[in-house]
Amino acid sequence: MPLNTFKTDASSVEMDGHKLQCLMCHHETFHQRKSHIDTALATSMNPDWVDRQAYCLVCDHCGFIHWFLNR
């Protein structure tokens, strides 16, 4: 998927008082997304109580995805 198809505008992000930089290219603007984390346990049991959401930041420059469980 080309990065220009994201519905959010890229913006800088601060985590715990630190400006986030991409781990791959050191770029400083990201698209924000929410995603579900599916595991083997979640698919074999009731997914309603196992399902977890992740907060994702996609680098606007290289597309590297940074995952965070709590935000």
mmCIF file as Biopython writes it, N, C-alpha, C and O atoms, coordinates in Angstrom:
data_model
#
loop_
_atom_site.group_PDB
_atom_site.id
_atom_site.type_symbol
_atom_site.label_atom_id
_atom_site.label_alt_id
_atom_site.label_comp_id
_atom_site.label_asym_id
_atom_site.label_entity_id
_atom_site.label_seq_id
_atom_site.pdbx_PDB_ins_code
_atom_site.Cartn_x
_atom_site.Cartn_y
_atom_site.Cartn_z
_atom_site.occupancy
_atom_site.B_iso_or_equiv
_atom_site.auth_seq_id
_atom_site.auth_asym_id
_atom_site.pdbx_PDB_model_num
ATOM 1   N N  . MET A ? 1  ? 0.850   -1.177  0.000  1.0 0.0 1  A 1 
ATOM 2   C CA . MET A ? 1  ? 0.000   0.000   0.000  1.0 0.0 1  A 1 
ATOM 3   C C  . MET A ? 1  ? 0.893   1.236   0.000  1.0 0.0 1  A 1 
ATOM 4   O O  . MET A ? 1  ? 1.740   1.374   0.882  1.0 0.0 1  A 1 
ATOM 5   N N  . PRO A ? 2  ? 0.725   2.133   -0.963 1.0 0.0 2  A 1 
ATOM 6   C CA . PRO A ? 2  ? 1.508   3.369   -0.959 1.0 0.0 2  A 1 
ATOM 7   C C  . PRO A ? 2  ? 1.180   4.207   0.274  1.0 0.0 2  A 1 
ATOM 8   O O  . PRO A ? 2  ? 0.040   4.234   0.737  1.0 0.0 2  A 1 
ATOM 9   N N  . LEU A ? 3  ? 2.186   4.882   0.792  1.0 0.0 3  A 1 
ATOM 10  C CA . LEU A ? 3  ? 1.982   5.665   2.014  1.0 0.0 3  A 1 
ATOM 11  C C  . LEU A ? 3  ? 0.991   6.804   1.810  1.0 0.0 3  A 1 
ATOM 12  O O  . LEU A ? 3  ? 0.375   7.250   2.778  1.0 0.0 3  A 1 
ATOM 13  N N  . ASN A ? 4  ? 0.820   7.283   0.599  1.0 0.0 4  A 1 
ATOM 14  C CA . ASN A ? 4  ? -0.094  8.399   0.391  1.0 0.0 4  A 1 
ATOM 15  C C  . ASN A ? 4  ? -1.566  7.987   0.489  1.0 0.0 4  A 1 
ATOM 16  O O  . ASN A ? 4  ? -2.445  8.836   0.340  1.0 0.0 4  A 1 
ATOM 17  N N  . THR A ? 5  ? -1.854  6.702   0.737  1.0 0.0 5  A 1 
ATOM 18  C CA . THR A ? 5  ? -3.237  6.261   0.913  1.0 0.0 5  A 1 
ATOM 19  C C  . THR A ? 5  ? -3.682  6.273   2.370  1.0 0.0 5  A 1 
ATOM 20  O O  . THR A ? 5  ? -4.839  5.964   2.653  1.0 0.0 5  A 1 
ATOM 21  N N  . PHE A ? 6  ? -2.793  6.621   3.306  1.0 0.0 6  A 1 
ATOM 22  C CA . PHE A ? 6  ? -3.179  6.714   4.707  1.0 0.0 6  A 1 
ATOM 23  C C  . PHE A ? 6  ? -4.167  7.856   4.892  1.0 0.0 6  A 1 
ATOM 24  O O  . PHE A ? 6  ? -4.056  8.899   4.247  1.0 0.0 6  A 1 
ATOM 25  N N  . LYS A ? 7  ? -5.137  7.646   5.782  1.0 0.0 7  A 1 
ATOM 26  C CA . LYS A ? 7  ? -6.175  8.639   6.007  1.0 0.0 7  A 1 
ATOM 27  C C  . LYS A ? 7  ? -5.757  9.707   7.008  1.0 0.0 7  A 1 
ATOM 28  O O  . LYS A ? 7  ? -6.416  10.742  7.108  1.0 0.0 7  A 1 
ATOM 29  N N  . THR A ? 8  ? -4.679  9.478   7.750  1.0 0.0 8  A 1 
ATOM 30  C CA . THR A ? 8  ? -4.253  10.462  8.738  1.0 0.0 8  A 1 
ATOM 31  C C  . THR A ? 8  ? -3.100  11.295  8.177  1.0 0.0 8  A 1 
ATOM 32  O O  . THR A ? 8  ? -2.330  10.830  7.337  1.0 0.0 8  A 1 
ATOM 33  N N  . ASP A ? 9  ? -3.002  12.509  8.648  1.0 0.0 9  A 1 
ATOM 34  C CA . ASP A ? 9  ? -1.866  13.339  8.289  1.0 0.0 9  A 1 
ATOM 35  C C  . ASP A ? 9  ? -0.672  12.916  9.135  1.0 0.0 9  A 1 
ATOM 36  O O  . ASP A ? 9  ? -0.829  12.558  10.302 1.0 0.0 9  A 1 
ATOM 37  N N  . ALA A ? 10 ? 0.505   12.956  8.555  1.0 0.0 10 A 1 
ATOM 38  C CA . ALA A ? 10 ? 1.714   12.625  9.305  1.0 0.0 10 A 1 
ATOM 39  C C  . ALA A ? 10 ? 2.019   13.755  10.285 1.0 0.0 10 A 1 
ATOM 40  O O  . ALA A ? 10 ? 1.879   14.934  9.961  1.0 0.0 10 A 1 
ATOM 41  N N  . SER A ? 11 ? 2.436   13.370  11.481 1.0 0.0 11 A 1 
ATOM 42  C CA . SER A ? 11 ? 2.776   14.371  12.495 1.0 0.0 11 A 1 
ATOM 43  C C  . SER A ? 11 ? 3.894   13.835  13.375 1.0 0.0 11 A 1 
ATOM 44  O O  . SER A ? 11 ? 4.169   12.636  13.395 1.0 0.0 11 A 1 
ATOM 45  N N  . SER A ? 12 ? 4.527   14.735  14.095 1.0 0.0 12 A 1 
ATOM 46  C CA . SER A ? 12 ? 5.559   14.306  15.042 1.0 0.0 12 A 1 
ATOM 47  C C  . SER A ? 12 ? 4.872   13.739  16.282 1.0 0.0 12 A 1 
ATOM 48  O O  . SER A ? 12 ? 3.735   14.094  16.593 1.0 0.0 12 A 1 
ATOM 49  N N  . VAL A ? 13 ? 5.576   12.859  16.982 1.0 0.0 13 A 1 
ATOM 50  C CA . VAL A ? 13 ? 5.012   12.169  18.139 1.0 0.0 13 A 1 
ATOM 51  C C  . VAL A ? 13 ? 6.003   12.253  19.297 1.0 0.0 13 A 1 
ATOM 52  O O  . VAL A ? 13 ? 7.211   12.115  19.105 1.0 0.0 13 A 1 
ATOM 53  N N  . GLU A ? 14 ? 5.479   12.481  20.497 1.0 0.0 14 A 1 
ATOM 54  C CA . GLU A ? 14 ? 6.307   12.497  21.690 1.0 0.0 14 A 1 
ATOM 55  C C  . GLU A ? 14 ? 5.879   11.359  22.603 1.0 0.0 14 A 1 
ATOM 56  O O  . GLU A ? 14 ? 4.691   11.191  22.878 1.0 0.0 14 A 1 
ATOM 57  N N  . MET A ? 15 ? 6.845   10.578  23.072 1.0 0.0 15 A 1 
ATOM 58  C CA . MET A ? 15 ? 6.590   9.462   23.986 1.0 0.0 15 A 1 
ATOM 59  C C  . MET A ? 15 ? 7.425   9.677   25.245 1.0 0.0 15 A 1 
ATOM 60  O O  . MET A ? 15 ? 8.650   9.771   25.175 1.0 0.0 15 A 1 
ATOM 61  N N  . ASP A ? 16 ? 6.764   9.754   26.382 1.0 0.0 16 A 1 
ATOM 62  C CA . ASP A ? 16 ? 7.442   9.946   27.671 1.0 0.0 16 A 1 
ATOM 63  C C  . ASP A ? 16 ? 8.442   11.102  27.630 1.0 0.0 16 A 1 
ATOM 64  O O  . ASP A ? 16 ? 9.542   11.004  28.175 1.0 0.0 16 A 1 
ATOM 65  N N  . GLY A ? 17 ? 8.048   12.194  26.981 1.0 0.0 17 A 1 
ATOM 66  C CA . GLY A ? 17 ? 8.884   13.385  26.940 1.0 0.0 17 A 1 
ATOM 67  C C  . GLY A ? 17 ? 9.995   13.362  25.899 1.0 0.0 17 A 1 
ATOM 68  O O  . GLY A ? 17 ? 10.832  14.264  25.873 1.0 0.0 17 A 1 
ATOM 69  N N  . HIS A ? 18 ? 10.014  12.340  25.039 1.0 0.0 18 A 1 
ATOM 70  C CA . HIS A ? 18 ? 11.046  12.235  24.011 1.0 0.0 18 A 1 
ATOM 71  C C  . HIS A ? 18 ? 10.394  12.254  22.632 1.0 0.0 18 A 1 
ATOM 72  O O  . HIS A ? 18 ? 9.404   11.561  22.394 1.0 0.0 18 A 1 
ATOM 73  N N  . LYS A ? 19 ? 10.956  13.052  21.728 1.0 0.0 19 A 1 
ATOM 74  C CA . LYS A ? 19 ? 10.450  13.090  20.359 1.0 0.0 19 A 1 
ATOM 75  C C  . LYS A ? 19 ? 10.843  11.789  19.668 1.0 0.0 19 A 1 
ATOM 76  O O  . LYS A ? 19 ? 12.020  11.431  19.616 1.0 0.0 19 A 1 
ATOM 77  N N  . LEU A ? 20 ? 9.843   11.086  19.137 1.0 0.0 20 A 1 
ATOM 78  C CA . LEU A ? 20 ? 10.087  9.792   18.508 1.0 0.0 20 A 1 
ATOM 79  C C  . LEU A ? 20 ? 10.737  9.971   17.148 1.0 0.0 20 A 1 
ATOM 80  O O  . LEU A ? 20 ? 10.346  10.835  16.363 1.0 0.0 20 A 1 
ATOM 81  N N  . GLN A ? 21 ? 11.742  9.134   16.881 1.0 0.0 21 A 1 
ATOM 82  C CA . GLN A ? 21 ? 12.382  9.054   15.574 1.0 0.0 21 A 1 
ATOM 83  C C  . GLN A ? 21 ? 12.254  7.632   15.075 1.0 0.0 21 A 1 
ATOM 84  O O  . GLN A ? 21 ? 12.292  6.686   15.862 1.0 0.0 21 A 1 
ATOM 85  N N  . CYS A ? 22 ? 12.102  7.476   13.776 1.0 0.0 22 A 1 
ATOM 86  C CA . CYS A ? 22 ? 12.014  6.150   13.184 1.0 0.0 22 A 1 
ATOM 87  C C  . CYS A ? 22 ? 13.298  5.378   13.465 1.0 0.0 22 A 1 
ATOM 88  O O  . CYS A ? 22 ? 14.397  5.920   13.341 1.0 0.0 22 A 1 
ATOM 89  N N  . LEU A ? 23 ? 13.154  4.111   13.845 1.0 0.0 23 A 1 
ATOM 90  C CA . LEU A ? 23 ? 14.312  3.271   14.142 1.0 0.0 23 A 1 
ATOM 91  C C  . LEU A ? 23 ? 15.118  2.945   12.888 1.0 0.0 23 A 1 
ATOM 92  O O  . LEU A ? 23 ? 16.301  2.618   12.985 1.0 0.0 23 A 1 
ATOM 93  N N  . MET A ? 24 ? 14.503  3.028   11.723 1.0 0.0 24 A 1 
ATOM 94  C CA . MET A ? 24 ? 15.192  2.683   10.477 1.0 0.0 24 A 1 
ATOM 95  C C  . MET A ? 24 ? 15.862  3.888   9.817  1.0 0.0 24 A 1 
ATOM 96  O O  . MET A ? 24 ? 17.031  3.816   9.440  1.0 0.0 24 A 1 
ATOM 97  N N  . CYS A ? 25 ? 15.129  4.995   9.677  1.0 0.0 25 A 1 
ATOM 98  C CA . CYS A ? 25 ? 15.642  6.119   8.890  1.0 0.0 25 A 1 
ATOM 99  C C  . CYS A ? 25 ? 15.784  7.417   9.688  1.0 0.0 25 A 1 
ATOM 100 O O  . CYS A ? 25 ? 16.269  8.416   9.158  1.0 0.0 25 A 1 
ATOM 101 N N  . HIS A ? 26 ? 15.368  7.411   10.953 1.0 0.0 26 A 1 
ATOM 102 C CA . HIS A ? 26 ? 15.453  8.567   11.854 1.0 0.0 26 A 1 
ATOM 103 C C  . HIS A ? 26 ? 14.527  9.727   11.465 1.0 0.0 26 A 1 
ATOM 104 O O  . HIS A ? 26 ? 14.685  10.844  11.957 1.0 0.0 26 A 1 
ATOM 105 N N  . HIS A ? 27 ? 13.572  9.457   10.590 1.0 0.0 27 A 1 
ATOM 106 C CA . HIS A ? 27 ? 12.567  10.467  10.231 1.0 0.0 27 A 1 
ATOM 107 C C  . HIS A ? 27 ? 11.695  10.737  11.452 1.0 0.0 27 A 1 
ATOM 108 O O  . HIS A ? 27 ? 11.621  9.894   12.347 1.0 0.0 27 A 1 
ATOM 109 N N  . GLU A ? 28 ? 11.032  11.895  11.509 1.0 0.0 28 A 1 
ATOM 110 C CA . GLU A ? 28 ? 10.322  12.289  12.724 1.0 0.0 28 A 1 
ATOM 111 C C  . GLU A ? 28 ? 8.817   12.518  12.547 1.0 0.0 28 A 1 
ATOM 112 O O  . GLU A ? 28 ? 8.183   13.084  13.437 1.0 0.0 28 A 1 
ATOM 113 N N  . THR A ? 29 ? 8.237   12.097  11.434 1.0 0.0 29 A 1 
ATOM 114 C CA . THR A ? 29 ? 6.785   12.223  11.294 1.0 0.0 29 A 1 
ATOM 115 C C  . THR A ? 29 ? 6.181   10.856  10.979 1.0 0.0 29 A 1 
ATOM 116 O O  . THR A ? 29 ? 6.761   10.046  10.256 1.0 0.0 29 A 1 
ATOM 117 N N  . PHE A ? 30 ? 4.989   10.627  11.548 1.0 0.0 30 A 1 
ATOM 118 C CA . PHE A ? 30 ? 4.357   9.314   11.506 1.0 0.0 30 A 1 
ATOM 119 C C  . PHE A ? 30 ? 2.864   9.429   11.234 1.0 0.0 30 A 1 
ATOM 120 O O  . PHE A ? 30 ? 2.231   10.436  11.549 1.0 0.0 30 A 1 
ATOM 121 N N  . HIS A ? 31 ? 2.316   8.367   10.638 1.0 0.0 31 A 1 
ATOM 122 C CA . HIS A ? 31 ? 0.875   8.197   10.510 1.0 0.0 31 A 1 
ATOM 123 C C  . HIS A ? 31 ? 0.439   7.328   11.687 1.0 0.0 31 A 1 
ATOM 124 O O  . HIS A ? 31 ? 1.121   6.361   12.027 1.0 0.0 31 A 1 
ATOM 125 N N  . GLN A ? 32 ? -0.676  7.661   12.304 1.0 0.0 32 A 1 
ATOM 126 C CA . GLN A ? 32 ? -1.142  6.917   13.473 1.0 0.0 32 A 1 
ATOM 127 C C  . GLN A ? 32 ? -2.216  5.914   13.077 1.0 0.0 32 A 1 
ATOM 128 O O  . GLN A ? 32 ? -3.105  6.221   12.283 1.0 0.0 32 A 1 
ATOM 129 N N  . ARG A ? 33 ? -2.125  4.722   13.634 1.0 0.0 33 A 1 
ATOM 130 C CA . ARG A ? 33 ? -3.062  3.631   13.364 1.0 0.0 33 A 1 
ATOM 131 C C  . ARG A ? 33 ? -3.350  2.853   14.641 1.0 0.0 33 A 1 
ATOM 132 O O  . ARG A ? 33 ? -2.551  2.877   15.577 1.0 0.0 33 A 1 
ATOM 133 N N  . LYS A ? 34 ? -4.478  2.169   14.684 1.0 0.0 34 A 1 
ATOM 134 C CA . LYS A ? 34 ? -4.765  1.175   15.715 1.0 0.0 34 A 1 
ATOM 135 C C  . LYS A ? 34 ? -4.878  -0.166  15.012 1.0 0.0 34 A 1 
ATOM 136 O O  . LYS A ? 34 ? -5.377  -0.241  13.889 1.0 0.0 34 A 1 
ATOM 137 N N  . SER A ? 35 ? -4.421  -1.217  15.661 1.0 0.0 35 A 1 
ATOM 138 C CA . SER A ? 35 ? -4.461  -2.540  15.058 1.0 0.0 35 A 1 
ATOM 139 C C  . SER A ? 35 ? -4.760  -3.564  16.142 1.0 0.0 35 A 1 
ATOM 140 O O  . SER A ? 35 ? -4.545  -3.307  17.327 1.0 0.0 35 A 1 
ATOM 141 N N  . HIS A ? 36 ? -5.251  -4.712  15.735 1.0 0.0 36 A 1 
ATOM 142 C CA . HIS A ? 36 ? -5.496  -5.815  16.663 1.0 0.0 36 A 1 
ATOM 143 C C  . HIS A ? 36 ? -4.339  -6.787  16.607 1.0 0.0 36 A 1 
ATOM 144 O O  . HIS A ? 36 ? -3.781  -7.038  15.539 1.0 0.0 36 A 1 
ATOM 145 N N  . ILE A ? 37 ? -3.980  -7.333  17.751 1.0 0.0 37 A 1 
ATOM 146 C CA . ILE A ? 37 ? -2.933  -8.341  17.822 1.0 0.0 37 A 1 
ATOM 147 C C  . ILE A ? 37 ? -3.615  -9.691  17.934 1.0 0.0 37 A 1 
ATOM 148 O O  . ILE A ? 37 ? -4.264  -9.984  18.939 1.0 0.0 37 A 1 
ATOM 149 N N  . ASP A ? 38 ? -3.471  -10.507 16.911 1.0 0.0 38 A 1 
ATOM 150 C CA . ASP A ? 38 ? -4.062  -11.841 16.901 1.0 0.0 38 A 1 
ATOM 151 C C  . ASP A ? 38 ? -2.974  -12.861 17.204 1.0 0.0 38 A 1 
ATOM 152 O O  . ASP A ? 38 ? -1.896  -12.828 16.611 1.0 0.0 38 A 1 
ATOM 153 N N  . THR A ? 39 ? -3.263  -13.757 18.124 1.0 0.0 39 A 1 
ATOM 154 C CA . THR A ? 39 ? -2.314  -14.807 18.482 1.0 0.0 39 A 1 
ATOM 155 C C  . THR A ? 39 ? -2.996  -16.159 18.320 1.0 0.0 39 A 1 
ATOM 156 O O  . THR A ? 39 ? -4.211  -16.227 18.133 1.0 0.0 39 A 1 
ATOM 157 N N  . ALA A ? 40 ? -2.225  -17.222 18.390 1.0 0.0 40 A 1 
ATOM 158 C CA . ALA A ? 40 ? -2.798  -18.567 18.311 1.0 0.0 40 A 1 
ATOM 159 C C  . ALA A ? 40 ? -3.785  -18.786 19.449 1.0 0.0 40 A 1 
ATOM 160 O O  . ALA A ? 40 ? -4.825  -19.413 19.251 1.0 0.0 40 A 1 
ATOM 161 N N  . LEU A ? 41 ? -3.475  -18.279 20.632 1.0 0.0 41 A 1 
ATOM 162 C CA . LEU A ? 41 ? -4.382  -18.408 21.767 1.0 0.0 41 A 1 
ATOM 163 C C  . LEU A ? 41 ? -5.702  -17.704 21.491 1.0 0.0 41 A 1 
ATOM 164 O O  . LEU A ? 41 ? -6.767  -18.228 21.818 1.0 0.0 41 A 1 
ATOM 165 N N  . ALA A ? 42 ? -5.637  -16.531 20.897 1.0 0.0 42 A 1 
ATOM 166 C CA . ALA A ? 42 ? -6.846  -15.762 20.626 1.0 0.0 42 A 1 
ATOM 167 C C  . ALA A ? 42 ? -7.741  -16.457 19.615 1.0 0.0 42 A 1 
ATOM 168 O O  . ALA A ? 42 ? -8.965  -16.395 19.730 1.0 0.0 42 A 1 
ATOM 169 N N  . THR A ? 43 ? -7.152  -17.116 18.625 1.0 0.0 43 A 1 
ATOM 170 C CA . THR A ? 43 ? -7.979  -17.773 17.618 1.0 0.0 43 A 1 
ATOM 171 C C  . THR A ? 43 ? -8.536  -19.100 18.103 1.0 0.0 43 A 1 
ATOM 172 O O  . THR A ? 43 ? -9.580  -19.536 17.617 1.0 0.0 43 A 1 
ATOM 173 N N  . SER A ? 44 ? -7.864  -19.759 19.056 1.0 0.0 44 A 1 
ATOM 174 C CA . SER A ? 44 ? -8.356  -21.050 19.531 1.0 0.0 44 A 1 
ATOM 175 C C  . SER A ? 44 ? -9.360  -20.918 20.667 1.0 0.0 44 A 1 
ATOM 176 O O  . SER A ? 44 ? -10.096 -21.863 20.950 1.0 0.0 44 A 1 
ATOM 177 N N  . MET A ? 45 ? -9.400  -19.786 21.310 1.0 0.0 45 A 1 
ATOM 178 C CA . MET A ? 45 ? -10.319 -19.556 22.421 1.0 0.0 45 A 1 
ATOM 179 C C  . MET A ? 45 ? -11.258 -18.410 22.061 1.0 0.0 45 A 1 
ATOM 180 O O  . MET A ? 45 ? -11.317 -17.987 20.906 1.0 0.0 45 A 1 
ATOM 181 N N  . ASN A ? 46 ? -11.968 -17.926 23.022 1.0 0.0 46 A 1 
ATOM 182 C CA . ASN A ? 46 ? -12.892 -16.823 22.813 1.0 0.0 46 A 1 
ATOM 183 C C  . ASN A ? 46 ? -12.094 -15.535 22.574 1.0 0.0 46 A 1 
ATOM 184 O O  . ASN A ? 46 ? -11.471 -15.025 23.505 1.0 0.0 46 A 1 
ATOM 185 N N  . PRO A ? 47 ? -12.099 -15.005 21.361 1.0 0.0 47 A 1 
ATOM 186 C CA . PRO A ? 47 ? -11.266 -13.836 21.071 1.0 0.0 47 A 1 
ATOM 187 C C  . PRO A ? 47 ? -11.731 -12.555 21.765 1.0 0.0 47 A 1 
ATOM 188 O O  . PRO A ? 47 ? -10.966 -11.594 21.842 1.0 0.0 47 A 1 
ATOM 189 N N  . ASP A ? 48 ? -12.958 -12.519 22.268 1.0 0.0 48 A 1 
ATOM 190 C CA . ASP A ? 48 ? -13.443 -11.296 22.904 1.0 0.0 48 A 1 
ATOM 191 C C  . ASP A ? 48 ? -12.655 -10.928 24.151 1.0 0.0 48 A 1 
ATOM 192 O O  . ASP A ? 48 ? -12.432 -9.745  24.406 1.0 0.0 48 A 1 
ATOM 193 N N  . TRP A ? 49 ? -12.231 -11.907 24.930 1.0 0.0 49 A 1 
ATOM 194 C CA . TRP A ? 49 ? -11.510 -11.578 26.163 1.0 0.0 49 A 1 
ATOM 195 C C  . TRP A ? 49 ? -9.996  -11.596 25.977 1.0 0.0 49 A 1 
ATOM 196 O O  . TRP A ? 49 ? -9.270  -11.078 26.826 1.0 0.0 49 A 1 
ATOM 197 N N  . VAL A ? 50 ? -9.507  -12.178 24.888 1.0 0.0 50 A 1 
ATOM 198 C CA . VAL A ? 50 ? -8.062  -12.247 24.647 1.0 0.0 50 A 1 
ATOM 199 C C  . VAL A ? 50 ? -7.597  -11.118 23.735 1.0 0.0 50 A 1 
ATOM 200 O O  . VAL A ? 50 ? -6.423  -10.749 23.749 1.0 0.0 50 A 1 
ATOM 201 N N  . ASP A ? 51 ? -8.505  -10.576 22.954 1.0 0.0 51 A 1 
ATOM 202 C CA . ASP A ? 51 ? -8.166  -9.580  21.942 1.0 0.0 51 A 1 
ATOM 203 C C  . ASP A ? 51 ? -7.500  -8.355  22.562 1.0 0.0 51 A 1 
ATOM 204 O O  . ASP A ? 51 ? -7.986  -7.809  23.552 1.0 0.0 51 A 1 
ATOM 205 N N  . ARG A ? 52 ? -6.387  -7.928  21.973 1.0 0.0 52 A 1 
ATOM 206 C CA . ARG A ? 52 ? -5.683  -6.733  22.433 1.0 0.0 52 A 1 
ATOM 207 C C  . ARG A ? 52 ? -5.480  -5.792  21.268 1.0 0.0 52 A 1 
ATOM 208 O O  . ARG A ? 52 ? -5.263  -6.226  20.137 1.0 0.0 52 A 1 
ATOM 209 N N  . GLN A ? 53 ? -5.550  -4.513  21.543 1.0 0.0 53 A 1 
ATOM 210 C CA . GLN A ? 53 ? -5.286  -3.513  20.525 1.0 0.0 53 A 1 
ATOM 211 C C  . GLN A ? 53 ? -3.876  -2.999  20.669 1.0 0.0 53 A 1 
ATOM 212 O O  . GLN A ? 53 ? -3.340  -2.922  21.774 1.0 0.0 53 A 1 
ATOM 213 N N  . ALA A ? 54 ? -3.280  -2.649  19.554 1.0 0.0 54 A 1 
ATOM 214 C CA . ALA A ? 54 ? -1.964  -2.029  19.542 1.0 0.0 54 A 1 
ATOM 215 C C  . ALA A ? 54 ? -2.085  -0.676  18.864 1.0 0.0 54 A 1 
ATOM 216 O O  . ALA A ? 54 ? -2.924  -0.469  17.988 1.0 0.0 54 A 1 
ATOM 217 N N  . TYR A ? 55 ? -1.241  0.222   19.284 1.0 0.0 55 A 1 
ATOM 218 C CA . TYR A ? 55 ? -1.159  1.547   18.707 1.0 0.0 55 A 1 
ATOM 219 C C  . TYR A ? 55 ? 0.053   1.524   17.788 1.0 0.0 55 A 1 
ATOM 220 O O  . TYR A ? 55 ? 1.160   1.227   18.236 1.0 0.0 55 A 1 
ATOM 221 N N  . CYS A ? 56 ? -0.138  1.830   16.520 1.0 0.0 56 A 1 
ATOM 222 C CA . CYS A ? 56 ? 0.942   1.749   15.537 1.0 0.0 56 A 1 
ATOM 223 C C  . CYS A ? 56 ? 1.265   3.133   14.990 1.0 0.0 56 A 1 
ATOM 224 O O  . CYS A ? 56 ? 0.376   3.946   14.735 1.0 0.0 56 A 1 
ATOM 225 N N  . LEU A ? 57 ? 2.537   3.374   14.821 1.0 0.0 57 A 1 
ATOM 226 C CA . LEU A ? 57 ? 3.011   4.579   14.168 1.0 0.0 57 A 1 
ATOM 227 C C  . LEU A ? 57 ? 3.791   4.150   12.940 1.0 0.0 57 A 1 
ATOM 228 O O  . LEU A ? 57 ? 4.772   3.413   13.044 1.0 0.0 57 A 1 
ATOM 229 N N  . VAL A ? 58 ? 3.355   4.610   11.777 1.0 0.0 58 A 1 
ATOM 230 C CA . VAL A ? 58 ? 3.991   4.245   10.518 1.0 0.0 58 A 1 
ATOM 231 C C  . VAL A ? 58 ? 4.815   5.427   10.044 1.0 0.0 58 A 1 
ATOM 232 O O  . VAL A ? 58 ? 4.288   6.523   9.856  1.0 0.0 58 A 1 
ATOM 233 N N  . CYS A ? 59 ? 6.113   5.204   9.850  1.0 0.0 59 A 1 
ATOM 234 C CA . CYS A ? 59 ? 7.004   6.269   9.411  1.0 0.0 59 A 1 
ATOM 235 C C  . CYS A ? 59 ? 6.529   6.829   8.075  1.0 0.0 59 A 1 
ATOM 236 O O  . CYS A ? 59 ? 6.255   6.077   7.139  1.0 0.0 59 A 1 
ATOM 237 N N  . ASP A ? 60 ? 6.435   8.141   7.995  1.0 0.0 60 A 1 
ATOM 238 C CA . ASP A ? 60 ? 5.987   8.817   6.785  1.0 0.0 60 A 1 
ATOM 239 C C  . ASP A ? 60 ? 7.025   8.712   5.671  1.0 0.0 60 A 1 
ATOM 240 O O  . ASP A ? 60 ? 6.684   8.860   4.497  1.0 0.0 60 A 1 
ATOM 241 N N  . HIS A ? 61 ? 8.277   8.460   6.017  1.0 0.0 61 A 1 
ATOM 242 C CA . HIS A ? 61 ? 9.347   8.407   5.020  1.0 0.0 61 A 1 
ATOM 243 C C  . HIS A ? 61 ? 9.584   6.998   4.470  1.0 0.0 61 A 1 
ATOM 244 O O  . HIS A ? 61 ? 9.568   6.791   3.257  1.0 0.0 61 A 1 
ATOM 245 N N  . CYS A ? 62 ? 9.805   6.024   5.373  1.0 0.0 62 A 1 
ATOM 246 C CA . CYS A ? 62 ? 10.183  4.681   4.904  1.0 0.0 62 A 1 
ATOM 247 C C  . CYS A ? 62 ? 9.101   3.620   5.110  1.0 0.0 62 A 1 
ATOM 248 O O  . CYS A ? 62 ? 9.202   2.530   4.548  1.0 0.0 62 A 1 
ATOM 249 N N  . GLY A ? 63 ? 8.063   3.919   5.908  1.0 0.0 63 A 1 
ATOM 250 C CA . GLY A ? 63 ? 6.979   2.974   6.112  1.0 0.0 63 A 1 
ATOM 251 C C  . GLY A ? 63 ? 7.201   1.967   7.233  1.0 0.0 63 A 1 
ATOM 252 O O  . GLY A ? 63 ? 6.359   1.093   7.439  1.0 0.0 63 A 1 
ATOM 253 N N  . PHE A ? 64 ? 8.306   2.064   7.959  1.0 0.0 64 A 1 
ATOM 254 C CA . PHE A ? 64 ? 8.567   1.157   9.079  1.0 0.0 64 A 1 
ATOM 255 C C  . PHE A ? 64 ? 7.476   1.339   10.130 1.0 0.0 64 A 1 
ATOM 256 O O  . PHE A ? 64 ? 7.117   2.467   10.468 1.0 0.0 64 A 1 
ATOM 257 N N  . ILE A ? 65 ? 6.949   0.229   10.647 1.0 0.0 65 A 1 
ATOM 258 C CA . ILE A ? 65 ? 5.859   0.287   11.623 1.0 0.0 65 A 1 
ATOM 259 C C  . ILE A ? 65 ? 6.403   0.102   13.025 1.0 0.0 65 A 1 
ATOM 260 O O  . ILE A ? 65 ? 7.095   -0.876  13.309 1.0 0.0 65 A 1 
ATOM 261 N N  . HIS A ? 66 ? 6.088   1.045   13.901 1.0 0.0 66 A 1 
ATOM 262 C CA . HIS A ? 66 ? 6.460   0.988   15.307 1.0 0.0 66 A 1 
ATOM 263 C C  . HIS A ? 66 ? 5.206   0.612   16.088 1.0 0.0 66 A 1 
ATOM 264 O O  . HIS A ? 66 ? 4.188   1.298   15.986 1.0 0.0 66 A 1 
ATOM 265 N N  . TRP A ? 67 ? 5.266   -0.486  16.878 1.0 0.0 67 A 1 
ATOM 266 C CA . TRP A ? 67 ? 4.107   -1.007  17.610 1.0 0.0 67 A 1 
ATOM 267 C C  . TRP A ? 67 ? 4.228   -0.673  19.094 1.0 0.0 67 A 1 
ATOM 268 O O  . TRP A ? 67 ? 5.301   -0.794  19.685 1.0 0.0 67 A 1 
ATOM 269 N N  . PHE A ? 68 ? 3.108   -0.250  19.689 1.0 0.0 68 A 1 
ATOM 270 C CA . PHE A ? 68 ? 3.039   0.046   21.115 1.0 0.0 68 A 1 
ATOM 271 C C  . PHE A ? 68 ? 1.784   -0.612  21.673 1.0 0.0 68 A 1 
ATOM 272 O O  . PHE A ? 68 ? 0.705   -0.462  21.100 1.0 0.0 68 A 1 
ATOM 273 N N  . LEU A ? 69 ? 1.909   -1.336  22.780 1.0 0.0 69 A 1 
ATOM 274 C CA . LEU A ? 69 ? 0.746   -1.989  23.387 1.0 0.0 69 A 1 
ATOM 275 C C  . LEU A ? 69 ? -0.092  -1.021  24.192 1.0 0.0 69 A 1 
ATOM 276 O O  . LEU A ? 69 ? -1.318  -1.132  24.195 1.0 0.0 69 A 1 
ATOM 277 N N  . ASN A ? 70 ? 0.515   -0.094  24.861 1.0 0.0 70 A 1 
ATOM 278 C CA . ASN A ? 70 ? -0.218  0.869   25.679 1.0 0.0 70 A 1 
ATOM 279 C C  . ASN A ? 70 ? 0.121   2.268   25.220 1.0 0.0 70 A 1 
ATOM 280 O O  . ASN A ? 70 ? 1.286   2.606   25.011 1.0 0.0 70 A 1 
ATOM 281 N N  . ARG A ? 71 ? -0.911  3.077   25.065 1.0 0.0 71 A 1 
ATOM 282 C CA . ARG A ? 71 ? -0.676  4.460   24.637 1.0 0.0 71 A 1 
ATOM 283 C C  . ARG A ? 71 ? -1.694  5.317   25.310 1.0 0.0 71 A 1 
ATOM 284 O O  . ARG A ? 71 ? -1.707  6.531   25.112 1.0 0.0 71 A 1 
#
